[in-house]
């Protein structure tokens, strides 16, 4: 198992992660992947398995510890607001609006 600590607003990028299990030991994260109509919000103790090929982005809402088991290549950890040329962008306003009820906003 590989563990990564993310600060608020940081994004962990994965490539070729199909079959990788993603769990959260601390914090709250948002997981999204291309061609998947469902995004996932994971809290401590929750896990999900990546079902699609391609890139996966895991965004930290607050200090978080993410655990990965299985394949998948870590592309890096990007700070909040990183440009698309340098890495993934932080979640769009529309995506955050969809998640607002989850966090009581």
N, C-alpha and C positions, 0 to 999 in steps of 0.2 A: 504494500500500500504506500502511495506517495501522498504527502501532505503539503499544502500550500497555505500560507497566511496572507490574507488580503486585507488591505486598509479600505475604509469607506471610499467608494467611487472607483476602485481598481477593477480591472477586467482580466480574467485568466482566459487565454485562448488555447483551444485544443484543435488538433487536426487528426483525421482518421481515427476518431474515437468511438466508432460503432462498437457496442458491446462493453464499453467502459462504464463502470459503476461510479456514480458521483454521490458523495455523502457530505453532510455538513456536521462538523463537530462543535462549531460555535458560530454565532452570527446568523445572518439572513442573506441568501443569495438568490439571484435570478438567473436561470439557465435558458438559453435560446439556441436554436439550431435551424439552419436553412430547410425549407420545404417541410416544416413541421408547424401545423396551425396552432399547436399548443406550446406555450411557454410554461416554465416551471418555477415556482418560488419554493425554495427549500429552507427549512429551519433546522435547528439542532436536532440530531437524531433521525432526520429524514434522508432518504436516498432515492435515486432514480437511475435507470440504465439508459444510456444513449442508444437510440434506435436508428439513427440516420447516419449516412456517410457525410463527410465534409467537415466544415469547421463548427465548433461549439464555443459559445461565449458564456462565461460565468461572471456575473457582475455582483460585487459586494455592496449591500446597502449600508452595512456597518462592519466593524472589525469582525472578520470571519476566518474560520479554518475549514478548508475544503479538503476532502480525502478522495483520492482516485484509486481505483483498482481495476486492473485489466490493461488493455492496450491504449493507444492514443499517444500522440506526440504533443508535448507542451510547446506552444509557439512563443509564449512569454506572458508577462504580466504588465499591463499598460495602466498608466495613471488616468484618472478622470479627465475627459475632454481630449484625449489623444486623437489626432487627425486620422482620417481613413488611410492616408498614405503611410503613416507610421504604425498603425494597428487599428483595432476596432474602436468605434465611437461608443461613448456611454449611451445607455438606453434613451430612446427618443421620448419626447414629451408624451406622445400618444401611448406608448408602452407603459410609461409610469402612471398615466391616468387609469389605465386598465388595472394596475396593481394597487392603486390608492386604497380601495376598500379593504384590501388584505392588511394594510398597515394602519388603518383607522384614520387616514387623512381625509 
